[in-house]
Structures are given as C-alpha cells and as structure tokens.
Amino acid sequence: MRSLMTRAAATILLSASGFLVSSSLVNASPYDVQVTPEKLASEPVYSPFVNRAYPDQVLFGDSHFHTNLSFDAGLIGTKLTVHEGYKFARGEKVISNTGQPVQLIRPLDFLVVTDHAEFIGLAPMIQKSDPNLLSDPWGRSIYDLFNSGQEGRMKAFSEIIEIGTVTMVNPFSSDEAATSIWQDFVEIADTYNEPGRFTAMTGYEWTSTPKGDNLHRVVILADGADKTSQTLPFSTFESQDPEDLWKYLALYEEKTGGRAMAIPHNGNLSNGLMFQPKTFEGEAITREYAESRIRWEPLFEMTQIKGDEEAHPFLSADDEFADFENWDVSNLSGTAPKEDWMLQYEYARPVLKLGLKLGQELGVNPFKFGLIGASDTHTALSTTREENYFGKYQQTEPSPKRHNSEVIPADDPALRIMTSQEQAGSLMAVWARENTRRDIFDSMQRKEVYATTGTRIRVRVFGGWDFTDDEVSRPDFAEQGYKRGVPMGGDLRMAADGKSPTFMIRALRDPDGANLDRIQIIKGWMDGQGETQERIYDVAVSGDREIGADGRAKEPVGSTVDLETATYTNTIGSAILAGHWQDPDFDPAQSAFYYVRVLEIPTPRWTTYDAAFFKIERPDNVPETVQDRAYTSPIWYTP
C-alpha cells in the first residue's frame, strides 16, 4: 500500500534539510492561482510566447497526386497504391513502378491524394476481379476486353478515354463500385494522418476537358472519413461546368458541416479557356459568378510537371526570367494550336492583372487567388528535385530512353510535348501554426501559401505602411509583420495621406539545395486610363552586384554548373537574402497587387542529371540548367 506523507512530516523534512518554509507555502496548492484567457489577454506575462497566435512554421507538401486508382495511371502501368504514396511522402524508401528504389531527401509535411473522380479505382478493380465491377454490365465488358490480350487492352483503353473526354456519360449502371473504392480511400487517409507529424488529406480531381481544352480542378476536403464518406466525388459525368462543381461543394459543406475548395491548374493547356471573363456557356460573368468563383477557388496551382504558369515572355517582354518551363504550343489533347491572344487568360500574372479590372467593373475580383505548386505525378511518387525526378508516368521513370517519349501526342509534330519538356514537379508551402488538416486548410483559405518549383526555399513577406529598413533584421520580424501589416495573401487597407506601401521580405535557401540569386517584387496595377500595367523590382541580390535607379540588377549571378558531371557549387549566391522595399510609384487611387519571386542560382536541369547518369546526350529541346524559384501569394491594395 502506498504511504502518504502528512503535511506535518513534510514540514519537518523541509526544516531538517536547512530550508525554513512558511506554513502558507506548505499549504499552498499550485492550482490556487486561477489563469483565464481573459487574464492572459489583459495582463502582461513574462514568457513572450504565451499569447503568440501567428503561424510560425512553414510546411511543404503536394496537393495534386495520383496513384493506381487513376485510370490514366493504373491502366498504363502504375502499380503503386495510395498506401505506398503516403509512405513515400512520409520519407520511407519504396520500390518504384519500374523496380527502382527511390526515397525523398527529407519527408513531406503533408500530402493530398487526388485521384481522378472519373473511373476511380478501375484499374485495381480489373486486376482483382472485383465483384462490384463484374456485376455491372459495362464493368464486365471492359474487364473482358482487358483480359483478352494486347489488342483488347488497347481497345478498352481507347473506349475509356473516349468516354472520359468526349461523350462524358457515366457508363456504370450504379455507384456501387465507386462507393466501395471511395470508402476505402477516405479511411486510408485517416490511417496515415498523424496530427503534428504528417497530415494526410482527402481530395480528387475533376477532369473537365471540353474539346481538348483543360479546365481541370483539384478538389480538397478538409475533413476526416466521418464527413468525406458521406458523399462521392463530383465527376464530369455529372457536369463539365465549373459552376456546377461549386454548387456540389456547397452541398457537401451543407450536408456534412465540412469544408471544401477547388483549385484550377494548367491554364497553359486550356487555350485561353481557364480564365476568360466568360462563363462556361460563353456569357459575360456577373458579380454573383465572381463571388462564387473566389469563394470556391481561392488558389491557383500555377506550376507543376506540365509547365510553369507565372508569366510568358510574349506578355512580359521585359522580364528575362519569364521564359521558364513554358508549355505554349497546344491544348491538353494536342488537337489545337496555341494562339497569342490565349496567353493572357492562361498565366498567373496577366490573370491577376485582369482580376484588378474585373474587380472594379463587378465590385468583386474573381481572380484574387493565391499561388501554389504541386507535382501532378501519376506514379504515386512525389519527386520534385531535379536530381531525383521519377517522371510523370510509369513509362517515364528514369531510363536512358525516357526523353523521347510523348507526354502529349499530336498528329501535328509542332503540337507534341515530349517527356524531356516536363518540369521536375513543384510544391506548395504553407505558413501554419500546426501540422494539422485544420491549420493547413485555414492557411490555404486565407492564401498564406506559396509555390516553389520543387525546391524548399523558405520565404516570408509582410506588407504595411510604416516598416523601416532596419526592421528586416529584427528577431521579432514576423511578430511585427503581423501586428503592423499583412502577410502574403492579405489586403492592405487605405493609409494616411502621403504614405506608400512598405514590404519586409526574408528568404532562406533550401538547406539541401542551391544558394539564392535574388529577391524580386512583381507589381501589377491598373492605371488612370483603366489599363493594367506591370513592373519588376529587384529588392535584394547576392554578391556585390548593384540595383540601379530603375530598380533592376541586370547582371546575371553567374553559374558554377559542370554540365558533363551535372554538378554545381554554392560558391556564388547567398544562403540568406532579406530586403525592405517601398513602392516608389504608388498612387492611392489605383488598385494593385504585389508578389515576391525568389530565384536560386543556376543548377543542372533533371535532363542534365539523366545525361550524366546514363551516359547519353543532353536533349537539345530544353535548357541544360534551371533557376528554380519560389512565388508567394500576392498582397493586394484596393482603394
């Protein structure tokens, strides 16, 4: 039996030890002091971190990711499942679809698995002779075709593509097969979700492709299986119109009490359709449309394997960094050539500018989106580093011959996109307090997120009206930023007369990557004549280069890349860059946005790594080096 020490005995022992302890202290309970939230908020406390409520960590993850459940992955060779996808993202070594060991240099913080809503789970159901598939007339027919030999498999795959992109009619007689797959899918996400360590989120891809033009959206659900299991993914069998998708997401939230959003991607393959100021039916957009669009689509996935969509040199001729991993020859199906007028409705910068104009006309800006990146891998492997790139599909995993595969086939050779033109994937970075579904989704909704082209650069920006140059070096840089300004994704309100916006920016290189070349601010605004303009300012540059009176440092950072060995050194550039900038041309009557672009020094492109590893020639249709980068969500100013 455990002995209990009496209060008197405790007093005697303390006295014998040489301590004179008052009876009031002996009698005191540690719980006698009542601490309430109100008291914490109203009284100063010694610990400076007690009341800190702002996001203090950056999380890197992939929000666009396919496994063997997607028909255009599982039916053409992807064997890896959702389980392997989560394990790989958490840092475990796995064996790829082609039998090669692969591992990340460090784990991701979160992953959203987003298999296609259309035909979800078809490949594993065929492979396992799933009863739910075989009991369906069309399911049985496609199963028999796939098991009738090579010719039958090709015919079956062609039929699936025809249904999924042209006829758009659900061939299944019931939802039993999809329901079975979806229930397992959402429960697997809960299994791998470990709040505080690794966040597994549920999503899917809605695959609208009218006439071969890309209108795809990734749908992300903030919730666990208790809510996500109550509905099925909304597919293009129901509708190809984004407005119908938004209505479905509203019904999801109403039914479950959960939260949802849609994220458009690959405007560069939409042939101008993604961000035209028209509805799906071709009508002029209204204020109601604008409100719905920005409510359900607060972000734009503007960089991924299928190209970078920040800016285009045709539209931004003065930007020497705009010609970066652009896919600009056709639509998604390779059936229609790109025309110059389409570009303004495809790339982030011109669309952000268009949003300023529409915001004035409609009273609501439908394109007030934050910027993120993702992989869009179809291998269940999120590999976004140049030296660890495992391709978009199973057949484009590392091999000496993968450069010559077609990613977008086309009858016209000028419209084809080759594997060598793939970008090595991208990431979303999230500023959050905790690594949880709730906090990550909150950050996405308020747009306190940014895109990287696969690197893990840390970048933070605050906009305000009275930041000074020396504050960039303050240890409480972030605290002051939140107290007196707004972070990326925020809105600057009207200032006192005579003031112009000030910005504090810090950038830290990927700890496993390349030094930094420069920090830039890209400003877009609407002038007094109602026309939109843009300008680039260098805020901080590495080395002894100088920023001129025009706000630019035109001298390149240089390069240490050895093309033959696919190596580089960090003997140029800076590990850390920071800067303070005040808009020299601010007009308080003109709406504007500001976002930050951070560039690394040149490093070998993934195709150059391939050439060195496999002892092959470097392809001549892509650059041999890249300057990977980060793009923050904008900060807006509205009069």
HUGI-V878817 format. One record per backbone hydrogen bond with DSSP energy under -1.0 kcal/mol. NH is the residue of the N-H (numbers start at 1). CO is the residue of the C=O. E is the energy in kcal/mol with one decimal. If there is no record, write none. Layout:
NH;CO;E, NH;CO;E
This chain:
10;6;-2.1, 11;7;-1.9, 12;8;-2.2, 13;9;-2.4, 14;10;-2.3, 15;11;-2.2, 16;12;-2.6, 17;13;-1.3, 18;15;-1.8, 19;14;-1.9, 26;22;-1.9, 27;23;-2.4, 32;29;-2.0, 40;36;-2.6, 41;37;-2.1, 42;38;-1.7, 43;39;-2.2, 50;47;-1.1, 57;432;-1.6, 59;430;-2.8, 61;428;-2.4, 62;110;-1.3, 66;377;-2.3, 68;80;-1.8, 70;67;-1.7, 73;70;-1.9, 74;70;-2.9, 75;71;-1.2, 76;73;-1.2, 78;73;-2.6, 85;81;-2.1, 86;82;-2.4, 87;83;-2.4, 88;84;-2.8, 89;85;-2.1, 90;86;-1.9, 91;88;-1.8, 92;87;-2.3, 94;102;-2.3, 96;100;-3.3, 99;96;-1.8, 102;94;-2.4, 108;89;-3.0, 109;60;-3.1, 111;199;-2.2, 112;62;-2.6, 113;201;-1.4, 114;65;-2.8, 117;205;-2.7, 120;117;-1.2, 121;69;-2.8, 122;119;-2.2, 125;121;-1.8, 126;122;-2.2, 127;123;-2.4, 128;124;-2.0, 130;125;-2.5, 134;130;-2.4, 135;131;-1.8, 136;133;-1.4, 140;136;-3.0, 141;137;-2.0, 142;138;-2.7, 143;139;-2.0, 144;140;-2.4, 145;141;-1.9, 146;142;-2.1, 147;143;-1.3, 148;145;-1.7, 153;149;-2.4, 154;150;-2.3, 155;151;-2.1, 156;152;-2.7, 157;153;-2.6, 158;154;-2.2, 159;155;-2.1, 160;156;-2.2, 161;157;-2.4, 162;158;-2.4, 163;159;-2.5, 164;160;-2.9, 165;161;-1.7, 166;162;-2.1, 167;162;-1.8, 168;163;-2.0, 179;175;-2.9, 180;176;-2.2, 181;177;-2.0, 182;178;-2.8, 183;179;-2.4, 184;180;-1.6, 185;181;-2.4, 186;182;-2.5, 187;183;-1.5, 188;184;-2.2, 189;185;-1.5, 190;186;-1.4, 191;187;-1.9, 192;188;-1.8, 194;198;-3.3, 196;435;-3.0, 197;194;-2.7, 198;194;-2.6, 199;109;-2.1, 201;111;-2.5, 203;113;-1.2, 204;219;-1.8, 205;115;-1.7, 206;217;-3.0, 212;209;-1.8, 213;210;-2.3, 214;269;-2.0, 215;208;-2.5, 217;206;-2.3, 218;263;-2.6, 219;204;-3.4, 220;261;-2.5, 221;202;-2.6, 222;259;-2.2, 227;224;-1.8, 228;224;-2.7, 229;225;-1.6, 230;227;-1.7, 238;235;-1.4, 239;235;-1.3, 244;241;-1.2, 245;241;-1.2, 246;242;-2.3, 247;243;-1.9, 248;244;-2.0, 249;245;-2.3, 250;246;-2.1, 251;247;-2.0, 252;248;-2.4, 253;249;-2.3, 254;250;-2.4, 255;251;-2.7, 256;252;-2.6, 257;253;-2.2, 261;220;-1.6, 262;296;-3.1, 263;218;-2.8, 265;216;-1.4, 269;266;-1.6, 270;267;-1.9, 273;270;-1.2, 275;345;-1.4, 278;276;-2.1, 279;283;-2.9, 282;279;-1.8, 285;277;-1.2, 290;286;-2.5, 291;287;-2.6, 292;288;-2.2, 293;289;-2.9, 294;290;-2.2, 295;291;-1.5, 296;292;-2.2, 297;293;-2.4, 300;370;-2.2, 301;264;-2.2, 302;300;-1.3, 302;372;-1.9, 304;307;-1.7, 305;375;-1.5, 307;304;-1.1, 308;325;-2.3, 309;302;-3.1, 315;312;-1.2, 316;312;-2.2, 319;316;-1.7, 322;319;-1.5, 324;322;-2.1, 331;336;-1.0, 332;269;-1.5, 333;212;-1.4, 338;329;-1.7, 342;339;-1.7, 343;340;-1.1, 345;342;-1.9, 346;343;-1.9, 347;343;-1.4, 348;309;-3.3, 349;310;-2.7, 351;347;-1.9, 352;348;-2.9, 353;349;-1.9, 354;350;-2.4, 355;351;-2.3, 356;352;-1.2, 357;353;-1.4, 358;354;-2.6, 359;355;-2.6, 360;356;-1.5, 361;357;-2.0, 362;358;-3.3, 363;359;-1.7, 369;367;-1.4, 370;298;-2.7, 372;300;-2.1, 374;303;-1.8, 376;64;-2.6, 378;392;-2.3, 380;66;-1.3, 383;381;-1.4, 388;385;-1.6, 396;393;-1.5, 397;394;-1.4, 404;401;-1.2, 405;402;-1.6, 407;417;-2.7, 408;417;-1.8, 415;412;-2.2, 416;413;-1.1, 417;408;-1.7, 419;405;-2.8, 420;403;-1.4, 421;418;-1.9, 422;419;-2.2, 423;305;-2.6, 427;452;-2.1, 428;61;-2.6, 429;450;-3.0, 430;59;-2.7, 431;448;-2.1, 432;57;-2.7, 436;434;-1.7, 440;436;-2.4, 441;437;-2.5, 442;438;-2.5, 443;439;-2.4, 444;440;-2.1, 445;441;-2.5, 446;442;-2.2, 448;443;-2.0, 449;447;-1.8, 450;429;-2.3, 451;631;-2.8, 452;427;-2.0, 453;629;-2.3, 458;508;-2.6, 460;506;-2.5, 462;504;-2.2, 463;486;-2.7, 464;502;-2.7, 471;468;-1.3, 472;469;-1.1, 473;470;-1.1, 474;471;-1.4, 477;474;-1.3, 480;476;-2.6, 481;477;-2.0, 482;478;-2.3, 483;479;-2.3, 484;480;-2.4, 486;463;-2.5, 489;634;-2.3, 490;487;-2.1, 492;636;-3.3, 499;496;-1.8, 502;464;-3.0, 503;581;-2.7, 504;462;-2.3, 505;579;-2.5, 506;460;-2.3, 507;577;-2.7, 508;458;-2.8, 509;575;-2.8, 513;510;-2.2, 516;574;-3.4, 517;599;-3.2, 518;599;-1.2, 519;540;-2.8, 520;597;-2.6, 521;537;-2.6, 522;595;-3.2, 523;535;-2.8, 524;593;-2.2, 525;533;-2.0, 526;591;-1.9, 527;531;-3.3, 530;527;-1.9, 533;525;-3.2, 535;523;-2.2, 537;521;-2.5, 538;551;-3.5, 539;519;-2.8, 540;519;-1.4, 542;517;-2.4, 548;552;-2.8, 551;548;-2.1, 562;567;-2.8, 566;562;-1.4, 567;562;-1.4, 574;516;-2.0, 577;507;-2.4, 579;505;-2.4, 581;503;-2.1, 583;501;-2.0, 590;587;-2.4, 592;637;-2.5, 593;524;-2.5, 594;635;-2.0, 595;522;-2.1, 597;520;-2.3, 598;630;-2.3, 599;518;-2.2, 600;628;-2.7, 601;515;-2.2, 603;626;-2.3, 605;624;-2.0, 609;605;-1.8, 610;606;-2.4, 611;607;-2.0, 612;608;-2.0, 613;609;-2.4, 614;610;-3.1, 616;611;-1.5, 626;603;-2.4, 630;598;-2.0, 631;451;-2.9, 632;596;-2.6, 633;449;-1.3, 635;594;-2.4, 636;490;-2.3, 637;592;-3.0
